């Protein structure tokens, strides 16, 4: 405990886990990238076609945004895992470590390939001719003359690659890989700027430290001083060992809890973990997952439990466009999940639906009370939504039902939408009905007279094989029907610093105490 700020204490408590996983995935990706790129680069030196193809491929990889590349590997590996399971009876986890390592390894290749090719081809041709003139073969000239001369340039490429990999690894959180990016993603969602700063600084310090140790190796290679080389190597080994040691001595978690990428999910994830720990069950988290990824991860058994929403599964998984009564949706959804061996343990007691909202002042000025009223003036307005909303079936249903056509659509971090609407920076937002900031910023939720948006009951899902887990069921059943909309709104509001400690863990403890009061 630092005694300075609970958020700093919380950040420091998470550091061994986050740093250890970050180092593990970075080192693995860099090692794989070097093992592939270095031999290929050397092989391509005297093969112009292969060299151009290799440089083109590695350069093209760099044009793909890091987060997109990481995300693309998950469905690819998930499909491959299903195929190997059917063909050989052995599947593998497609979530977390594997997609992160493969994507980062691809990202690491360009600097190594480019510097290796540049370093070797940049050697004075007279040196090569002299080597051949004294009776060396082409291979001997390469290994005994060209590579040693090019090694400082190659090491510079490896340094660049290491910094790139360590920085890009912070983006591995959405595919389920714990990293220093967990600080950043969690901090952005919960407006915990201490976490955001902590994650950025920790990643930068790690990258700079590794870069300086590799620079020491590079200087040792250039000056042919083995002491410098071994000092740099020993320093790198020490960093890896120190970062990974806590992971080896930590007890292995029995249950994995998943969460999506917004505040409420972090709170509910912490509440589930609090319940598991209270009954003596070891757990760990995989948060910041997208809606599709998290469901696929549950179905594949990569996570054991998480909270989803009936409307999300109804539209994105079941591909239903018809809006039915809540009871019917839940009944059909439970049967559909059971066919996939997923247990719907029950509803938590509140609904978190998408809804269009705007500032009360603007709504009154324009005479808007419903989405039908909004449709008349929407061509003159700007709407903001989260990263998923405008690609979701709910948005297509609203457009189809009301003929909405806005002047501009903007993608905004969910936490920033509400103050943006209150300040008039956007006119309408795709809000969440359980969000406490609706009241905080005096935003009005517009009626949906055509009921284009389906019900969004919060439901607790268990992975295949966990339905018969008596201990897990016993730990989680007290949450069923125990959280009403007012409690969830108040919890979400606390995450924004209103009413007490704002960490998901502190809010989860407060929620459980409130649940205990109402159950007495």
C-alpha positions in Angstrom: 0.0 0.0 0.0 1.4 3.4 -1.0 -1.0 5.5 1.2 -1.3 7.9 -1.7 -4.3 6.9 -3.8 -6.3 3.7 -3.9 -6.1 3.7 -7.7 -2.3 3.7 -7.5 -2.4 0.8 -5.0 -4.8 -1.1 -7.3 -2.5 -0.4 -10.3 0.6 -1.7 -8.4 -1.3 -4.8 -7.3 -2.1 -5.7 -10.9 1.4 -5.0 -12.2 3.0 -8.5 -11.7 0.1 -10.1 -13.7 -0.1 -7.5 -16.4 3.7 -7.1 -16.9 4.4 -10.8 -16.7 1.9 -11.6 -19.5 3.0 -8.6 -21.5 6.6 -9.7 -21.4 5.7 -13.3 -22.2 3.7 -12.5 -25.3 6.2 -9.9 -26.5 9.2 -12.2 -26.1 7.4 -15.2 -27.7 6.3 -13.0 -30.6 9.8 -11.5 -31.1 11.4 -14.9 -30.9 9.0 -16.4 -33.5 9.4 -13.4 -35.7 13.2 -13.6 -35.6 13.1 -17.4 -36.2 11.1 -16.8 -39.4 12.3 -13.4 -40.8 16.0 -13.7 -40.3 16.5 -17.0 -42.2 14.1 -15.8 -45.0 16.0 -12.5 -45.3 19.3 -14.3 -45.6 17.9 -16.8 -48.0 16.6 -14.0 -50.2 19.9 -12.1 -50.5 20.9 -13.7 -53.8 17.3 -14.3 -55.0 15.8 -10.9 -56.1 12.3 -12.3 -56.7 12.1 -13.8 -53.2 13.6 -10.7 -51.7 11.1 -8.3 -53.3 8.2 -10.6 -52.4 9.4 -10.8 -48.8 9.8 -7.0 -48.5 6.4 -6.4 -50.1 4.7 -8.9 -47.8 6.2 -7.5 -44.6 5.6 -3.9 -45.7 2.0 -4.7 -46.4 1.5 -6.3 -42.9 2.6 -2.9 -41.4 -0.2 -1.1 -43.2 -2.8 -3.2 -41.4 -3.8 -1.5 -38.0 -2.5 -3.6 -35.1 -5.9 -4.0 -33.5 -7.4 -5.3 -36.7 -4.6 -7.7 -37.3 -5.0 -9.1 -33.8 -8.7 -9.4 -34.2 -8.5 -11.2 -37.5 -6.4 -14.0 -36.1 -9.1 -15.0 -33.5 -11.8 -16.2 -35.9 -9.1 -17.8 -38.1 -7.7 -19.8 -35.2 -11.2 -20.6 -33.9 -12.1 -22.2 -37.2 -8.8 -24.0 -37.3 -9.3 -25.3 -33.8 -12.7 -26.6 -34.7 -11.3 -28.4 -37.7 -8.5 -30.0 -35.7 -11.0 -31.1 -33.1 -13.1 -32.9 -35.7 -10.2 -34.3 -37.6 -7.9 -35.4 -34.8 -10.0 -35.1 -31.7 -7.6 -32.3 -30.3 -8.4 -28.6 -30.4 -6.6 -25.6 -28.9 -7.4 -22.3 -27.3 -7.9 -19.6 -30.0 -8.3 -16.8 -27.4 -5.6 -14.8 -25.9 -2.0 -15.9 -26.3 -1.9 -17.6 -29.7 -3.6 -14.9 -31.8 -1.6 -12.2 -30.0 1.7 -14.0 -30.6 1.0 -14.7 -34.3 -0.1 -11.2 -35.1 2.8 -9.6 -33.2 5.3 -11.9 -34.8 4.1 -10.7 -38.2 4.5 -7.1 -37.0 8.0 -7.8 -35.9 9.3 -9.0 -39.3 9.7 -5.8 -41.4 12.6 -4.2 -39.5 14.5 -7.4 -39.3 14.0 -8.3 -43.0 14.8 -4.8 -44.2 17.9 -4.3 -42.1 19.2 -7.7 -42.8 18.9 -7.2 -46.6 20.2 -3.6 -46.4 23.1 -4.6 -44.2 24.3 -7.5 -46.4 23.7 -5.8 -49.7 25.4 -2.6 -48.4 28.8 -4.4 -48.0 31.5 -3.3 -50.5 31.5 -5.8 -53.4 35.3 -5.8 -53.2 35.0 -7.5 -49.8 32.9 -10.3 -51.3 35.4 -10.6 -54.2 38.3 -10.8 -51.8 36.6 -13.6 -49.8 35.9 -15.6 -52.9 39.4 -14.9 -54.1 41.0 -16.6 -51.0 39.0 -19.7 -51.7 35.9 -19.2 -49.7 32.6 -20.6 -50.9 29.5 -18.4 -51.2 28.2 -19.9 -48.0 31.5 -19.4 -46.2 31.6 -15.8 -47.4 28.1 -15.2 -46.1 28.6 -16.7 -42.7 32.2 -15.7 -42.0 32.4 -12.3 -43.7 29.0 -10.7 -44.8 26.9 -11.6 -41.7 29.5 -10.4 -39.2 29.9 -7.1 -41.0 26.2 -6.6 -41.3 25.4 -7.7 -37.8 25.3 -4.1 -36.3 22.7 -3.1 -38.9 20.8 -6.3 -38.2 20.8 -5.6 -34.5 19.4 -2.1 -35.2 16.5 -3.8 -36.9 16.0 -6.2 -34.0 15.9 -3.2 -31.6 13.2 -1.5 -33.7 11.3 -4.7 -33.9 11.4 -5.2 -30.1 10.1 -1.7 -29.5 7.3 -2.1 -32.0 6.2 -5.5 -30.5 6.2 -4.2 -26.9 4.2 -1.2 -27.9 1.7 -3.1 -30.1 1.2 -5.8 -27.5 -0.9 -3.3 -25.5 -3.5 -3.8 -28.2 -3.8 -7.6 -27.4 -6.4 -7.1 -24.6 -9.5 -7.3 -26.9 -8.5 -10.8 -28.1 -8.2 -12.0 -24.5 -4.5 -11.6 -23.9 -3.6 -10.0 -20.6 -1.0 -7.2 -21.1 -0.2 -3.7 -19.9 -3.0 -2.7 -22.3 -5.4 -3.9 -19.7 -4.6 -0.8 -17.7 -5.3 1.4 -20.8 -8.6 -0.3 -21.9 -10.0 -0.6 -18.4 -8.9 3.0 -17.5 -10.6 4.4 -20.6 -13.8 2.6 -19.9 -14.0 3.5 -16.2 -12.3 7.0 -16.6 -9.5 5.9 -14.3 -6.8 8.1 -15.7 -4.3 6.7 -13.2 -4.7 3.3 -14.9 -4.3 4.9 -18.4 -1.2 6.8 -17.4 0.2 3.7 -15.5 -0.2 1.5 -18.6 1.3 4.0 -21.0 4.3 4.7 -18.7 4.9 1.0 -17.9 4.9 0.0 -21.6 7.2 2.9 -22.5 9.6 2.1 -19.7 9.7 -1.6 -20.7 10.3 -0.7 -24.3 13.1 1.8 -23.5 14.8 -0.6 -21.1 14.8 -3.5 -23.6 16.0 -1.1 -26.4 18.9 0.1 -24.3 19.9 -3.5 -23.4 19.8 -4.5 -27.1 21.8 -1.3 -27.8 24.4 -2.7 -25.4 24.5 -5.9 -27.3 24.8 -4.0 -30.6 27.7 -2.0 -29.3 29.4 -5.1 -28.1 28.9 -6.7 -31.6 30.3 -3.6 -33.3 33.3 -3.3 -30.9 33.7 -7.1 -30.7 33.6 -6.9 -26.9 32.0 -10.0 -25.4 31.6 -8.4 -22.0 29.1 -5.8 -23.4 27.2 -8.5 -25.3 26.9 -10.8 -22.3 25.9 -7.8 -20.1 23.1 -6.9 -22.4 21.9 -10.6 -22.8 22.0 -11.0 -19.0 20.0 -7.9 -18.5 17.3 -9.1 -20.9 17.2 -12.5 -19.3 16.8 -10.8 -15.9 13.9 -8.7 -17.1 12.1 -11.8 -18.5 12.8 -13.9 -15.4 11.6 -11.1 -13.0 8.5 -10.5 -15.1 7.5 -14.2 -15.4 8.3 -15.4 -11.9 5.1 -14.1 -10.2 3.1 -16.0 -12.8 4.8 -19.3 -12.0 4.3 -19.0 -8.2 0.7 -17.7 -8.5 -2.0 -20.4 -8.0 -3.7 -21.4 -11.2 -7.2 -20.1 -11.6 -10.0 -22.6 -11.9 -12.6 -20.3 -13.6 -12.2 -17.6 -16.2 -14.6 -14.7 -16.2 -15.2 -12.7 -19.4 -16.2 -9.1 -19.9 -16.9 -6.8 -22.8 -15.5 -3.4 -23.4 -17.6 -1.0 -21.3 -17.9 0.1 -17.7 -20.9 -2.0 -16.7 -19.2 -5.2 -17.9 -16.1 -4.5 -15.8 -18.3 -4.0 -12.7 -20.3 -7.1 -13.3 -17.1 -9.1 -14.0 -15.7 -7.8 -10.6 -19.0 -8.8 -8.9 -18.9 -12.3 -10.3 -15.2 -12.6 -9.2 -16.2 -11.3 -5.7 -18.8 -14.1 -5.4 -16.4 -16.8 -6.6 -13.8 -15.7 -4.2 -16.3 -15.5 -1.3 -17.0 -19.2 -1.9 -13.3 -20.1 -2.2 -13.1 -20.5 -5.9 -10.0 -19.2 -7.8 -10.6 -17.1 -10.8 -9.1 -14.7 -13.3 -10.4 -12.3 -15.8 -10.4 -11.8 -19.5 -11.9 -8.5 -20.2 -12.2 -6.0 -23.1 -13.6 -8.6 -25.5 -16.0 -7.7 -28.4 -19.5 -9.1 -28.4 -18.8 -11.8 -31.1 -15.5 -12.8 -29.7 -16.7 -13.2 -26.1 -19.6 -15.4 -27.1 -17.4 -17.6 -29.3 -14.9 -17.8 -26.5 -17.6 -19.1 -24.1 -18.9 -21.6 -26.6 -15.3 -22.9 -27.1 -14.7 -23.1 -23.4 -12.0 -20.4 -23.4 -14.0 -18.5 -20.7 -16.4 -20.0 -18.2 -18.9 -17.3 -17.4 -19.9 -13.8 -18.4 -22.9 -11.5 -18.6 -24.5 -10.9 -22.0 -27.8 -9.2 -23.0 -30.8 -11.0 -24.6 -31.2 -8.5 -27.4 -27.5 -8.8 -28.4 -27.8 -12.5 -28.7 -31.2 -12.3 -30.3 -29.9 -10.1 -33.2 -26.2 -10.9 -33.6 -26.2 -14.7 -32.8 -29.7 -15.9 -33.6 -30.0 -13.4 -36.5 -33.6 -12.5 -35.5 -35.0 -9.3 -36.8 -38.5 -9.6 -35.4 -39.1 -8.0 -32.0 -41.0 -10.3 -29.7 -42.2 -9.9 -26.1 -39.5 -10.2 -23.4 -40.7 -13.6 -22.1 -40.8 -15.1 -25.5 -37.4 -13.8 -26.4 -35.9 -15.3 -23.2 -37.6 -18.6 -23.7 -36.5 -19.0 -27.3 -33.0 -17.8 -26.4 -32.6 -20.3 -23.6 -33.6 -23.1 -25.9 -31.2 -21.9 -28.6 -28.4 -21.7 -26.1 -29.1 -25.2 -24.7 -28.8 -26.6 -28.2 -25.2 -25.3 -28.1 -24.7 -26.7 -24.6 -24.5 -23.2 -23.1 -26.4 -22.7 -19.8 -28.4 -19.5 -19.3 -28.4 -19.4 -15.5 -31.0 -16.6 -15.4 -31.5 -12.9 -15.7 -29.8 -10.5 -13.3 -32.9 -8.4 -12.9 -32.3 -5.3 -15.1 -32.3 -4.4 -18.8 -29.5 -2.5 -20.6 -31.0 -1.7 -23.9 -29.7 0.6 -26.6 -31.8 3.8 -26.7 -31.5 7.1 -28.5 -31.0 10.0 -26.1 -30.4 13.7 -26.3 -30.1 16.7 -24.0 -33.4 17.6 -22.4 -32.8 21.3 -23.5 -32.3 20.4 -27.2 -35.2 17.9 -27.1 -37.6 20.5 -25.7 -36.4 23.1 -28.2 -37.0 20.8 -31.1 -40.2 19.3 -29.7 -38.8 15.8 -29.8 -40.2 13.1 -27.5 -39.9 10.0 -29.6 -37.7 8.5 -32.3 -40.6 9.2 -34.7 -40.3 12.9 -33.8 -36.5 12.7 -34.3 -36.8 11.3 -37.8 -38.3 14.6 -39.0 -35.3 16.6 -38.1 -32.5 14.0 -38.2 -31.0 15.2 -41.6 -29.8 18.3 -39.7 -28.4 16.5 -36.7 -25.2 14.6 -35.7 -25.5 11.3 -33.9 -22.7 9.5 -32.0 -22.5 5.8 -31.1 -20.0 3.3 -29.7 -17.7 1.4 -31.9 -20.2 -1.4 -32.6 -23.6 0.4 -32.8 -23.7 1.5 -36.4 -22.8 -2.0 -37.6 -25.3 -3.7 -35.4 -28.8 -5.0 -36.4 -30.4 -2.7 -33.9 -29.3 0.4 -35.9 -30.5 -1.1 -39.1 -33.8 -1.8 -37.5 -34.1 1.8 -36.3 -33.3 3.1 -39.7 -35.8 0.8 -41.4 -38.6 1.5 -38.9 -38.2 5.3 -38.7 -36.3 6.3 -41.8 -33.5 8.0 -39.8 -30.9 9.8 -41.9 -28.4 11.9 -39.9 -26.1 14.6 -41.3 -23.2 12.8 -39.7 -22.4 9.6 -37.7 -19.6 9.7 -35.3 -17.9 6.8 -33.4 -17.1 7.8 -29.9 -15.7 6.1 -26.8 -18.9 5.3 -24.8 -17.7 7.3 -21.7 -17.3 10.4 -23.8 -20.7 10.3 -25.5 -22.8 11.6 -22.6 -20.8 14.7 -21.8 -20.6 15.4 -25.6 -24.4 15.3 -25.9 -24.8 17.5 -22.8 -22.3 20.0 -24.2 -23.9 20.1 -27.6 -20.9 18.6 -29.5 -23.3 15.9 -30.8 -27.1 16.1 -31.0 -28.1 12.5 -30.4 -26.3 9.5 -28.9 -26.9 5.7 -28.9 -27.1 5.4 -25.1 -27.5 2.5 -22.7 -30.6 2.5 -20.5 -28.7 1.3 -17.4 -26.3 4.2 -17.7 -26.3 6.5 -14.7 -24.9 9.4 -16.7 -28.3 9.8 -18.4 -29.5 11.5 -15.2 -26.2 13.1 -14.4 -26.1 15.0 -17.7 -29.9 15.5 -17.9 -30.4 13.5 -21.0 -33.8 12.3 -22.1 -34.3 8.8 -23.6 -36.6 9.0 -26.7 -39.6 6.7 -26.8 -39.6 3.8 -29.3 -43.3 3.6 -30.4 -42.6 1.1 -33.1 -40.6 -1.1 -30.7 -37.8 -1.5 -33.1 -35.3 -2.3 -30.4 -35.6 -5.8 -28.8 -35.5 -6.3 -25.0 -32.0 -6.4 -23.5 -32.2 -8.3 -20.3 -28.8 -8.9 -18.6 -28.3 -12.7 -18.5 -25.7 -14.9 -16.8 -24.2 -17.5 -19.2 -22.1 -20.6 -18.4 -19.8 -22.4 -20.8 -20.5 -25.9 -22.0 -19.7 -28.3 -19.2 -20.2 -25.7 -16.4 -23.9 -26.1 -16.0 -23.3 -29.2 -13.8 -20.6 -27.4 -11.8 -22.4 -27.3 -8.4 -19.8 -25.0 -6.8 -20.0 -22.4 -9.6 -23.8 -22.5 -9.6 -23.9 -22.1 -5.8 -21.7 -19.0 -6.0 -23.6 -17.3 -8.8 -27.2 -18.0 -8.1 -27.5 -15.3 -5.4 -27.0 -12.8 -8.3 -30.0 -14.0 -10.3 -32.8 -11.4 -10.1 -30.9 -9.4 -7.5 -29.9 -6.3 -9.5 -32.6 -3.9 -10.5 -32.2 -1.0 -12.9 -31.7 1.6 -10.2 -28.9 -0.4 -8.5 -27.1 -0.8 -11.8 -27.5 2.8 -12.8 -26.1 3.8 -9.4 -23.2 1.4 -9.8 -22.4 2.8 -13.2 -22.5 6.3 -11.9 -20.1 5.4 -9.1 -17.7 4.3 -11.8 -17.5 8.0 -12.8 -16.5 9.1 -9.4 -19.9 9.8 -8.0 -20.7 8.4 -4.6 -17.5 6.6 -3.4 -14.6 4.5 -4.7 -14.8 4.1 -8.5 -12.8 0.9 -9.1 -14.9 -2.0 -10.4 -13.8 -4.1 -7.3 -15.0 -1.4 -4.8 -18.3 -0.9 -6.7 -18.8 -4.7 -6.7 -18.4 -4.9 -3.0 -20.8 -2.0 -2.6 -23.4 -3.7 -4.9 -23.2 -6.9 -2.9 -23.8 -5.0 0.3 -26.9 -3.3 -1.3 -28.1 -6.7 -2.5 -27.7 -8.0 1.0 -29.9 -5.2 2.4 -32.7 -5.9 0.0 -32.7 -9.6 0.5 -33.1 -9.4 4.3 
